[in-house]
């Protein structure tokens, strides 16, 4: 069997060992050297180009069905639970807490839940309703497990590495949000970021009020492609007397986009985190679809006020 292996950056160091193991079984193996941002970013073009029989994608669960033979290999990582005891002091004011994590630590949520319950907390683990597949699991683009229980808890607790995933869940919720990073040895509430991102969003909207020419980013990645939304945004802009063009790429190079000086602002329809996390990489405002609609609304109000 001809197999293409695909690894996220954190697992690329194990690519050779996996390739050699499959070759010993008689398979012809190739390794994708491209970056991947998740199961929304499968190396399907590469697999089809080399006529692979199967793509093996490591580190993520299934995102959505694709018309190709894809095997998902989830990586379970056992994180130390030592910080749970220390977190009790920060969580003392809260009776009911909601738990979330990434696919790598979902298998540990029951142990985390049991610890907090033994220490007097009521614990809620949300059920996924979007691209995530397991209770308590959040993705960078799917915070449903946290958002669905926001009204039922006094605070949220994320157990896992880094801030990328909990920041997304933070912006989808309203309750206090504690992050426990077991590998970094850190415990912190990240609520301050809500106001930071709110101000950043407002700044982008206000900075786009004089824009008349918009570039709409449409990705060709399997789980990020949304041409219908791109066309809808283009139509909305043109209906309001503004110019718009759709910009297509698999991976957006912000240096290249910055060279498109004729555009006054850009609109993201790809991974929703692009318009949240990558705004500083462009000289012009980078709007989400919702932010664009607010720009159009405010432009219309300003035009009416001038009449």
Rosetta silent file (secondary structure, phi, psi, omega in degrees, C-alpha in Angstrom):
SEQUENCE: XXXXXXXXXXXXXXXXXXXXXXXXXXXXXXXXXXXXXXXXXXXXXXXXXXXXXXXXXXXXXXXXXXXXXXXXXXXXXXXXXXXXXXXXXXXXXXXXXXXXXXXXXXXXXXXXXXXXXXXXXXXXXXXXXXXXXXXXXXXXXXXXXXXXXXXXXXXXXXXXXXXXXXXXXXXXXXXXXXXXXXXXXXXXXXXXXXXXXXXXXXXXXXXXXXXXXXXXXXXXXXXXXXXXXXXXXXXXXXXXXXXXXXXXXXXXXXXXXXXXXXXXXXXXXXXXXXXXXXXXXXXXXXXXXXXXXXXXXXXXXXXXXXX
SCORE:     score description
SCORE:     0.000 S_00000001
   1 L     0.000  137.616  176.671    0.000    0.000    0.000 S_00000001
   2 E   -91.914  121.448 -172.510    1.221    3.496   -0.826 S_00000001
   3 E  -125.310  137.496  171.728    0.783    5.698    2.252 S_00000001
   4 E  -108.885  127.550  178.228    1.315    9.392    2.899 S_00000001
   5 E  -100.065  139.946  179.103    1.979   10.368    6.506 S_00000001
   6 E  -132.018  129.365 -176.615    1.075   13.818    7.829 S_00000001
   7 L  -127.731  141.951  168.021    2.201   15.245   11.174 S_00000001
   8 L   -70.864  168.243 -173.749    1.611   18.538   13.018 S_00000001
   9 H   -56.403  -40.961 -176.187    4.768   20.388   14.023 S_00000001
  10 H   -68.269  -14.237 -178.507    4.895   18.888   17.517 S_00000001
  11 H  -114.651   -1.430 -179.019    4.925   15.333   16.161 S_00000001
  12 H   -60.795  -25.906  179.206    7.166   15.722   13.104 S_00000001
  13 H   -65.282  -14.668 -179.483   10.075   14.512   15.231 S_00000001
  14 H  -104.356    6.297 -174.601    8.437   11.068   15.240 S_00000001
  15 H   -62.125  -44.775 -176.452    7.834   10.900   11.487 S_00000001
  16 H   -61.763  -43.587 -178.471   10.850    8.735   10.633 S_00000001
  17 H   -62.543  -42.210  178.892   10.021    6.077   13.223 S_00000001
  18 H   -66.656  -40.626 -179.952    6.435    5.749   11.987 S_00000001
  19 H   -62.666  -44.661 -178.404    7.565    5.627    8.365 S_00000001
  20 H   -65.071  -38.062  179.601   10.112    2.894    9.040 S_00000001
  21 H   -63.103  -41.759  179.908    7.565    0.805   10.974 S_00000001
  22 H   -71.588  -33.828  177.688    5.114    0.914    8.069 S_00000001
  23 H   -67.273  -34.499  177.681    7.856    0.157    5.545 S_00000001
  24 H   -64.759  -22.783  177.377    8.810   -2.956    7.514 S_00000001
  25 L   -85.430    0.387  176.620    5.226   -4.105    6.942 S_00000001
  26 L    97.697    9.013 -179.864    5.797   -3.839    3.182 S_00000001
  27 L   -87.467  154.189  170.862    4.208   -0.441    2.533 S_00000001
  28 E   -95.560  119.357 -168.284    5.575    2.308    0.312 S_00000001
  29 E  -118.776  137.760  173.076    5.672    5.367    2.567 S_00000001
  30 E  -125.456  153.984  179.664    5.927    9.100    1.947 S_00000001
  31 E  -121.490  126.970  176.001    5.995   11.904    4.528 S_00000001
  32 L   -72.967  128.607  178.812    4.319   15.266    3.994 S_00000001
  33 L   -96.934    0.870 -178.680    6.751   18.094    4.738 S_00000001
  34 L   -78.013  153.493  172.653    4.051   20.766    4.648 S_00000001
  35 L   -70.267  154.860  174.064    2.764   22.448    7.809 S_00000001
  36 L  -136.723  139.507 -176.810   -0.680   21.430    9.009 S_00000001
  37 L  -102.930   10.488  179.631   -3.026   23.407   11.231 S_00000001
  38 L   138.619 -173.679  179.707   -5.249   20.497   12.178 S_00000001
  39 L   -70.856   -8.556  172.077   -7.624   17.974   10.666 S_00000001
  40 L   -77.557   -4.181 -171.451   -9.135   20.883    8.725 S_00000001
  41 L  -131.185   58.149 -179.439   -5.862   20.922    6.800 S_00000001
  42 L   -74.773  146.591  179.730   -5.366   17.441    5.358 S_00000001
  43 L   -81.867   56.215 -175.214   -2.655   16.871    2.749 S_00000001
  44 H   -69.646  -41.340  179.901   -5.216   15.664    0.227 S_00000001
  45 H   -62.535  -41.806  178.960   -3.648   17.292   -2.839 S_00000001
  46 H   -64.484  -43.535 -179.262   -0.277   15.751   -2.001 S_00000001
  47 H   -61.949  -44.058  179.892   -1.849   12.340   -1.395 S_00000001
  48 H   -69.334  -35.469 -178.770   -3.719   12.420   -4.695 S_00000001
  49 H   -64.445  -38.239 -179.726   -0.680   13.745   -6.564 S_00000001
  50 L   -92.556    6.301  179.468    1.491   10.807   -5.499 S_00000001
  51 L    58.338   45.368  178.128   -1.451    8.404   -5.994 S_00000001
  52 L   -71.444  147.982  175.153   -1.466    7.336   -2.352 S_00000001
  53 L   -84.569  -23.613 -177.273   -3.923    4.675   -1.261 S_00000001
  54 E  -154.880  143.688  171.638   -4.244    6.191    2.183 S_00000001
  55 E  -108.050  126.477  176.441   -3.415    9.355    4.108 S_00000001
  56 E  -106.921  114.705 -176.394   -2.513    8.844    7.773 S_00000001
  57 E  -106.779  120.820 -174.657   -3.052   12.038    9.735 S_00000001
  58 E   -98.593  146.219  167.809   -1.477   12.153   13.197 S_00000001
  59 L    94.113   -8.968 -178.642   -2.397   14.179   16.243 S_00000001
  60 L  -137.673  154.693  172.688   -6.026   15.093   15.548 S_00000001
  61 L   -84.823  171.407 -179.999   -9.423   13.444   15.490 S_00000001
  62 L   -59.376  133.663 -179.278  -11.699   13.426   12.467 S_00000001
  63 L   -93.249  -56.792  170.571  -12.868   16.955   11.596 S_00000001
  64 L  -157.733  166.346 -174.967  -15.427   16.152    8.940 S_00000001
  65 L   -70.174  136.779  174.433  -15.877   13.522    6.251 S_00000001
  66 L  -126.426  156.863 -177.040  -13.745   13.823    3.119 S_00000001
  67 L   -86.314   63.678  177.705  -13.855   11.790   -0.060 S_00000001
  68 L  -162.433  156.686  178.893  -10.544   10.027    0.508 S_00000001
  69 L   -78.247   99.771 -178.295   -9.176    7.162    2.593 S_00000001
  70 E  -118.487  129.807  173.326   -7.938    8.972    5.717 S_00000001
  71 E  -108.390  125.145 -179.848   -6.821    7.301    8.927 S_00000001
  72 E   -98.954  126.292  178.794   -6.714    9.562   11.993 S_00000001
  73 E  -113.104  101.951  179.691   -4.189    8.672   14.686 S_00000001
  74 L   -77.688  142.577  178.321   -4.961   10.548   17.888 S_00000001
  75 L  -106.820  116.855  174.741   -2.088   11.077   20.302 S_00000001
  76 L   -89.599  130.560  179.092   -2.888   10.707   23.974 S_00000001
  77 L  -121.962  123.843  178.261   -0.548   12.601   26.277 S_00000001
  78 L   -86.488  106.059  178.411   -0.614   12.008   30.020 S_00000001
  79 L   -88.633  145.661  178.315   -0.106   15.375   31.665 S_00000001
  80 L   -64.856  143.673 -177.186    0.846   15.555   35.367 S_00000001
  81 L  -100.278   10.603 -174.648   -2.082   16.361   37.664 S_00000001
  82 L   -56.778  -37.085 -173.958    0.008   18.014   40.396 S_00000001
  83 H   -72.159  -12.586 -178.690   -1.317   21.519   39.723 S_00000001
  84 H   -60.582  -41.462  179.302   -4.914   20.540   40.431 S_00000001
  85 H   -61.458  -43.906 -179.605   -4.330   20.803   44.172 S_00000001
  86 H   -65.846  -30.124 -177.216   -2.800   24.254   43.789 S_00000001
  87 H   -71.845  -16.813 -176.572   -5.720   25.425   41.621 S_00000001
  88 H   -59.809  -34.155  179.846   -8.224   24.867   44.425 S_00000001
  89 H   -65.823  -43.848  178.362   -7.337   28.193   46.026 S_00000001
  90 H   -65.118  -30.793 -176.691   -8.056   30.128   42.813 S_00000001
  91 L   -92.990    4.256 -176.054  -11.310   28.221   42.390 S_00000001
  92 L   -54.088  -38.773 -178.000  -12.441   28.643   45.994 S_00000001
  93 L   -73.208   -9.656 -170.003  -15.226   31.210   45.156 S_00000001
  94 L  -110.755  126.961 -179.284  -16.802   28.942   42.531 S_00000001
  95 L   -84.519  -44.993 -176.513  -19.114   26.033   43.311 S_00000001
  96 E  -113.151  125.495 -179.372  -19.771   24.724   39.784 S_00000001
  97 E  -122.750  150.549  175.723  -16.989   24.532   37.211 S_00000001
  98 E  -107.729  137.449 -178.079  -16.900   23.450   33.580 S_00000001
  99 E  -106.449  143.061  174.583  -13.966   21.431   32.240 S_00000001
 100 E  -148.301  159.809  178.377  -12.419   21.523   28.776 S_00000001
 101 E  -164.578 -174.440  176.452   -9.231   20.346   27.091 S_00000001
 102 L   -99.216  173.654 -176.763   -7.787   19.283   23.732 S_00000001
 103 L   -58.256  -28.990 -176.888   -7.940   15.866   22.097 S_00000001
 104 L   -67.759  -24.676 -175.640   -4.544   14.955   23.621 S_00000001
 105 L  -119.828    7.329 -179.342   -5.902   15.104   27.188 S_00000001
 106 H   -55.747  -35.841 -178.272   -9.580   14.191   26.796 S_00000001
 107 H   -65.934  -14.322 -179.700   -8.824   10.778   28.294 S_00000001
 108 H   -96.635   -6.554 -174.454   -7.747   12.537   31.526 S_00000001
 109 H   -61.541  -36.219  179.895  -10.890   14.608   32.017 S_00000001
 110 H   -64.626  -36.606  177.722  -12.616   11.987   34.152 S_00000001
 111 H   -68.496  -40.175  177.684   -9.638   11.935   36.529 S_00000001
 112 H   -65.246  -43.463  178.728   -9.627   15.738   36.683 S_00000001
 113 H   -59.650  -45.305 -178.812  -13.389   15.740   37.236 S_00000001
 114 H   -62.551  -39.153  179.182  -13.094   13.189   40.064 S_00000001
 115 H   -61.182  -48.951 -177.409  -10.419   15.272   41.802 S_00000001
 116 H   -66.515  -36.955  178.459  -12.523   18.426   41.835 S_00000001
 117 H   -65.492  -38.440  177.317  -15.629   16.529   42.945 S_00000001
 118 H   -65.540  -19.017  179.145  -13.694   14.990   45.812 S_00000001
 119 L  -107.757   26.675  168.586  -12.811   18.527   46.822 S_00000001
 120 L    88.424    8.048 -179.993  -16.384   19.790   46.916 S_00000001
 121 L   -96.142  147.023  166.307  -16.923   21.079   43.404 S_00000001
 122 E   -89.983  133.391 -173.096  -19.789   20.345   41.063 S_00000001
 123 E  -122.105  133.345  177.844  -18.279   19.602   37.660 S_00000001
 124 E  -121.274  131.469  174.515  -19.853   19.904   34.223 S_00000001
 125 E  -116.692  118.752 -175.504  -18.286   18.604   31.001 S_00000001
 126 L   -73.081  151.392  176.318  -19.962   19.932   27.865 S_00000001
 127 L   -90.699  141.134  179.656  -20.987   17.791   24.941 S_00000001
 128 L   -72.007  148.026  175.765  -19.560   18.705   21.530 S_00000001
 129 L  -137.209    7.244  179.458  -21.947   19.939   18.855 S_00000001
 130 L  -122.397 -124.324 -178.930  -19.641   21.111   16.065 S_00000001
 131 L   -79.326  -26.632  176.641  -16.412   19.722   14.626 S_00000001
 132 L   -66.143  149.558 -173.059  -15.176   18.396   17.995 S_00000001
 133 L  -113.946  -14.744 -172.256  -16.166   14.793   18.608 S_00000001
 134 L  -124.464  147.525  178.874  -15.662   14.145   22.328 S_00000001
 135 L   -55.384  133.734  178.712  -17.154   15.599   25.532 S_00000001
 136 L    83.560  -10.861 -177.558  -15.034   18.420   26.892 S_00000001
 137 E   -78.953  133.848  171.270  -12.966   18.681   23.710 S_00000001
 138 L  -123.064  150.519  174.251  -12.380   22.098   22.193 S_00000001
 139 L  -115.218  169.920  176.307  -10.700   23.035   18.931 S_00000001
 140 L   -61.967  -27.161 -177.485   -9.271   26.363   17.868 S_00000001
 141 L  -112.116    2.281 -176.978  -12.399   26.857   15.765 S_00000001
 142 L  -139.702  103.905 -177.433  -14.956   24.924   17.855 S_00000001
 143 L  -109.597   20.888 -174.090  -15.607   25.960   21.447 S_00000001
 144 H   -57.863  -35.543 -179.127  -19.027   24.346   21.701 S_00000001
 145 H   -62.614  -30.584  177.304  -18.110   22.148   24.658 S_00000001
 146 H   -88.138  -45.499 -176.488  -17.448   25.287   26.715 S_00000001
 147 H   -62.648  -34.557 -175.553  -20.053   27.621   25.205 S_00000001
 148 L   -69.131  -18.868 -177.780  -22.865   25.094   25.670 S_00000001
 149 L  -113.472    7.586 -173.843  -22.401   25.010   29.462 S_00000001
 150 H   -57.265  -39.237 -178.135  -21.565   28.673   30.078 S_00000001
 151 H   -76.445  -13.337 -175.097  -24.935   29.395   31.719 S_00000001
 152 H   -98.933   -5.707 -175.176  -24.668   26.298   33.919 S_00000001
 153 L  -123.003  162.323  175.266  -21.295   26.982   35.544 S_00000001
 154 L   -92.581  -23.506  179.638  -19.699   29.612   37.778 S_00000001
 155 E  -161.245  159.354  176.795  -16.304   29.318   36.078 S_00000001
 156 E  -108.969  147.360  175.561  -14.475   27.405   33.364 S_00000001
 157 E  -129.231  121.596  174.469  -11.288   25.386   33.789 S_00000001
 158 E  -103.737  129.262  178.848   -9.083   24.448   30.853 S_00000001
 159 E  -114.695  111.133 -179.180   -6.517   21.700   31.485 S_00000001
 160 L   161.459 -177.529 -175.810   -3.797   21.511   28.861 S_00000001
 161 L   -90.632  144.683  172.134   -0.884   23.231   27.178 S_00000001
 162 L    75.998  172.216 -178.673   -0.753   26.725   25.720 S_00000001
 163 L  -107.054   -8.978 -174.907   -3.275   29.533   25.370 S_00000001
 164 H   -56.513  -52.578 -176.668   -4.399   29.035   21.766 S_00000001
 165 H   -69.917  -48.568 -179.635   -7.332   26.744   22.546 S_00000001
 166 H   -65.437  -27.418  177.065   -8.557   28.347   25.794 S_00000001
 167 H   -63.424  -39.469  176.581   -8.436   31.835   24.252 S_00000001
 168 H   -62.657  -44.136  178.963  -10.968   30.696   21.677 S_00000001
 169 H   -66.773  -35.450  177.759  -13.190   29.255   24.395 S_00000001
 170 H   -57.844  -45.127 -176.541  -12.768   32.422   26.458 S_00000001
 171 H   -72.689  -14.196  178.998  -14.159   34.567   23.642 S_00000001
 172 L   -98.894    2.346 -177.727  -17.153   32.215   23.288 S_00000001
 173 L  -131.460  174.783 -179.208  -18.061   32.386   26.979 S_00000001
 174 L  -124.587  -12.770 -175.369  -18.727   34.994   29.660 S_00000001
 175 L   -85.015  161.934  175.694  -17.753   33.322   32.942 S_00000001
 176 E   -52.533  143.698 -171.834  -14.330   33.463   34.694 S_00000001
 177 E  -131.931  111.733 -179.699  -11.826   31.268   32.866 S_00000001
 178 E  -101.490  133.613  176.680   -8.932   29.504   34.586 S_00000001
 179 E  -110.180  127.346  174.586   -6.138   27.856   32.594 S_00000001
 180 E  -111.077  110.599 -179.975   -4.083   25.057   34.141 S_00000001
 181 E  -102.498   95.326 -172.096   -0.954   24.410   32.069 S_00000001
 182 L   -64.445  -31.603 -178.104    0.502   21.187   33.537 S_00000001
 183 L   -82.524  -33.603  178.663    3.711   21.165   31.501 S_00000001
 184 L   -84.876  -12.515 -179.635    4.515   24.853   31.972 S_00000001
 185 L    69.586   35.062 -175.507    3.575   24.705   35.649 S_00000001
 186 E  -121.218  143.143  172.598    1.253   27.725   35.328 S_00000001
 187 E  -132.120  123.364 -179.988   -2.205   28.513   36.659 S_00000001
 188 E  -156.022  146.346  169.145   -3.864   31.764   35.622 S_00000001
 189 E   -81.235  135.876 -176.281   -7.184   33.403   34.941 S_00000001
 190 L  -113.021   19.711 -175.679   -7.185   34.776   31.385 S_00000001
 191 L   -57.767  -28.837 -177.668  -10.339   36.921   31.606 S_00000001
 192 H   -58.592  -26.284 -177.504   -8.380   40.098   30.797 S_00000001
 193 H   -69.195  -21.932  178.227   -8.063   38.945   27.193 S_00000001
 194 H   -59.179  -47.490 -178.793  -11.801   39.382   26.614 S_00000001
 195 H   -69.801  -35.974  178.823  -11.475   43.162   26.849 S_00000001
 196 H   -61.183  -47.373 -178.116   -8.224   43.155   24.873 S_00000001
 197 H   -73.259  -30.163  176.436   -9.797   41.301   21.947 S_00000001
 198 H   -64.725  -44.037  178.698  -12.993   43.338   22.191 S_00000001
 199 H   -66.418  -38.551  178.828  -10.995   46.564   21.835 S_00000001
 200 H   -63.122  -42.690  178.723   -8.960   45.071   18.996 S_00000001
 201 H   -62.434  -44.716  179.646  -12.138   44.123   17.147 S_00000001
 202 H   -61.477  -39.185  179.151  -13.591   47.590   17.647 S_00000001
 203 H   -63.655  -39.579  178.424  -10.382   49.128   16.338 S_00000001
 204 H   -65.340  -40.244 -179.723  -10.517   47.040   13.165 S_00000001
 205 H   -64.312  -49.479 -179.809  -14.122   48.027   12.561 S_00000001
 206 H   -64.322  -34.499  179.695  -13.463   51.725   13.056 S_00000001
 207 H   -73.124   -8.732 -179.120  -10.320   51.464   10.929 S_00000001
 208 L  -105.369    0.564 -174.979  -12.382   50.068    8.052 S_00000001
 209 L   -66.582  -25.732  177.888  -15.065   52.751    7.908 S_00000001
 210 L   -95.843   -0.347 -178.648  -13.246   54.646    5.144 S_00000001
 211 L   -70.268  140.586  176.955  -12.374   51.482    3.210 S_00000001
 212 L  -125.147  -12.308 -177.671  -13.880   51.145   -0.261 S_00000001
 213 E  -127.959  119.049 -172.855  -11.901   48.189   -1.671 S_00000001
 214 E  -118.252  137.448  172.643  -12.015   44.826    0.104 S_00000001
 215 E  -105.124  125.002 -175.825  -10.094   41.589   -0.446 S_00000001
 216 E  -104.120  117.852 -176.902  -11.991   38.482    0.687 S_00000001
 217 E   -83.665  121.215  176.792   -9.817   35.547    1.775 S_00000001
 218 E  -123.692  120.433 -178.278  -11.132   32.131    0.727 S_00000001
 219 E   -87.500  150.773  174.586   -9.090   29.057    1.653 S_00000001
 220 L   -99.901    4.199  177.624   -8.923   25.860   -0.393 S_00000001
 221 L   -62.154  147.459 -172.043   -8.118   23.717    2.677 S_00000001
 222 L   -58.291  -37.021 -176.892  -10.551   20.822    3.080 S_00000001
 223 L  -103.611    6.551 -178.317  -12.031   22.043    6.373 S_00000001
 224 L  -122.315   -6.334 -175.990  -11.735   25.782    5.815 S_00000001
 225 L   -70.189  122.239 -179.104  -13.107   26.215    2.305 S_00000001
 226 L  -144.499   66.703 -179.017  -16.171   28.479    2.338 S_00000001
 227 H   -64.305  -33.325  179.262  -16.661   29.928   -1.127 S_00000001
 228 H   -60.754  -42.549  177.844  -20.369   30.468   -0.466 S_00000001
 229 H   -66.829  -39.293  178.485  -19.558   32.818    2.417 S_00000001
 230 H   -59.937  -44.694  179.465  -16.925   34.548    0.291 S_00000001
 231 H   -67.434  -36.456  178.246  -19.433   35.170   -2.493 S_00000001
 232 H   -64.105  -43.706  178.817  -22.043   36.345    0.002 S_00000001
 233 H   -63.858  -39.946  178.167  -19.608   38.873    1.501 S_00000001
 234 H   -62.388  -43.021  179.434  -18.661   40.082   -1.982 S_00000001
 235 H   -63.934  -43.174  179.871  -22.338   40.523   -2.847 S_00000001
 236 H   -60.907  -43.100  179.873  -23.040   42.416    0.382 S_00000001
 237 H   -64.963  -45.682 -177.687  -20.172   44.790   -0.277 S_00000001
 238 H   -67.426  -33.302  176.105  -21.132   45.422   -3.897 S_00000001
 239 H   -63.973  -22.311  179.234  -24.763   46.019   -2.924 S_00000001
 240 L  -102.809   20.966  173.948  -23.480   48.825   -0.749 S_00000001
 241 L    75.733   20.038 -178.179  -21.460   50.436   -3.521 S_00000001
 242 L  -110.157  157.106 -179.546  -18.107   49.002   -2.449 S_00000001
 243 E   -95.426  143.005 -179.595  -15.528   47.064   -4.454 S_00000001
 244 E  -151.225  142.819  173.685  -14.567   43.509   -3.542 S_00000001
 245 E  -133.985  148.738  179.369  -12.498   40.684   -4.972 S_00000001
 246 E   -93.558  127.162  179.853  -12.062   37.113   -3.724 S_00000001
 247 E  -106.600  122.691 -173.031   -8.480   36.075   -2.951 S_00000001
 248 E  -112.158  134.568  175.240   -7.869   32.307   -3.060 S_00000001
 249 E  -159.594  160.893  172.516   -5.005   30.373   -1.475 S_00000001
 250 L   -82.094  -53.120  173.744   -4.331   27.145    0.380 S_00000001
 251 L  -121.961  122.930 -175.950   -2.141   28.790    3.012 S_00000001
 252 L   -78.240  124.559  176.871   -2.287   32.563    3.203 S_00000001
 253 L   -95.978  113.175 -172.607    1.110   34.256    3.132 S_00000001
 254 H   -72.950  -24.556  173.399    0.671   37.568    4.903 S_00000001
 255 H   -64.690  -41.658  178.716    3.785   39.060    3.347 S_00000001
 256 H   -67.108  -41.923  179.329    2.245   38.425   -0.048 S_00000001
 257 H   -63.846  -37.336  178.246   -1.126   39.814    1.014 S_00000001
 258 H   -62.113  -22.789  178.003    0.575   42.955    2.316 S_00000001
 259 L   -76.033  -11.815  178.781    1.852   43.518   -1.229 S_00000001
 260 L   -84.818   71.041 -170.530   -1.754   43.899   -2.426 S_00000001
 261 L   -68.515  -16.875 -177.973   -1.675   47.603   -1.663 S_00000001
 262 L   -70.722  -20.932 -179.544   -4.820   48.438   -3.665 S_00000001
 263 L   -84.836  141.116  179.402   -7.060   46.882   -1.013 S_00000001
 264 L   -90.935  -23.841 -179.042   -8.100   48.990    1.969 S_00000001
 265 E  -160.649  161.871 -179.386   -9.170   46.047    4.148 S_00000001
 266 E  -125.603  153.487 -179.026   -9.445   42.268    4.074 S_00000001
 267 E  -125.829  129.483 -177.802  -12.207   39.863    5.108 S_00000001
 268 E   -95.852  131.022  172.012  -11.521   36.356    6.396 S_00000001
 269 L  -122.335    3.241 -177.633  -13.754   33.374    5.530 S_00000001
 270 L   -88.227 -139.381  177.239  -11.160   30.653    6.280 S_00000001
 271 L   -54.163  125.324 -176.238  -10.138   29.496    9.762 S_00000001
 272 L   -61.488  -20.721 -178.985  -11.969   31.892   12.102 S_00000001
 273 L   -72.967  -17.093  179.387   -8.850   32.288   14.219 S_00000001
 274 H   -60.256  -45.183 -178.456   -7.080   34.121   11.388 S_00000001
 275 H   -74.208   -9.872  177.990   -9.159   37.258   11.975 S_00000001
 276 H   -98.826  -47.977 -170.417   -8.500   36.961   15.722 S_00000001
 277 H   -96.299  -21.177 -171.586   -4.850   35.959   15.989 S_00000001
 278 L  -109.004   13.388 -175.693   -3.222   37.216   12.794 S_00000001
 279 H   -62.662  -31.433 -177.962   -4.475   40.800   12.594 S_00000001
 280 H   -74.169   -8.922 -177.712   -1.072   42.240   13.523 S_00000001
 281 H   -88.015   -5.291  178.077    0.518   40.551   10.516 S_00000001
 282 L  -117.246  145.877  177.461   -1.276   42.798    8.039 S_00000001
 283 L   -76.027  -23.222 -179.566   -0.904   46.526    7.472 S_00000001
 284 L  -106.930  158.982  179.498   -4.607   46.785    6.665 S_00000001
 285 E   -59.556  140.211  176.162   -7.574   45.692    8.829 S_00000001
 286 E  -117.567  108.127 -170.693   -8.415   41.979    8.712 S_00000001
 287 E  -100.770  149.378  166.035  -12.106   41.507    9.479 S_00000001
 288 L   -80.918  170.366  178.049  -14.259   38.533   10.347 S_00000001
 289 H   -61.119  -41.161  179.632  -17.567   38.169    8.482 S_00000001
 290 H   -66.110  -38.835  177.861  -19.436   39.533   11.517 S_00000001
 291 H   -65.778  -37.277  176.973  -17.072   42.487   11.784 S_00000001
 292 H   -62.414  -42.634  179.859  -17.596   43.240    8.097 S_00000001
 293 H   -62.502  -34.657  176.389  -21.359   43.308    8.588 S_00000001
 294 H   -68.028  -38.781  176.400  -20.868   45.802   11.424 S_00000001
 295 H   -60.840  -46.320 -179.897  -18.698   47.937    9.125 S_00000001
 296 H   -62.397  -41.800  179.460  -21.417   47.893    6.445 S_00000001
 297 H   -62.487  -45.562 -178.588  -24.070   48.803    9.033 S_00000001
 298 H   -68.544  -37.319  175.809  -22.043   51.714   10.405 S_00000001
 299 H   -59.926  -43.448 -179.639  -21.187   52.948    6.906 S_00000001
 300 H   -63.526  -41.827  178.435  -24.890   52.975    6.066 S_00000001
 301 H   -64.707  -41.168  179.633  -25.732   54.918    9.223 S_00000001
 302 H   -65.518  -39.923  179.393  -22.994   57.455    8.570 S_00000001
 303 H   -64.475  -39.670  179.464  -24.172   57.908    4.967 S_00000001
 304 H   -66.680  -36.487 -178.609  -27.751   58.476    6.166 S_00000001
 305 H   -68.935  -26.983 -179.297  -26.584   61.002    8.746 S_00000001
 306 H   -79.243  -18.824 -177.322  -24.813   63.039    6.057 S_00000001
 307 L   -73.922    0.000    0.000  -27.951   63.328    3.939 S_00000001
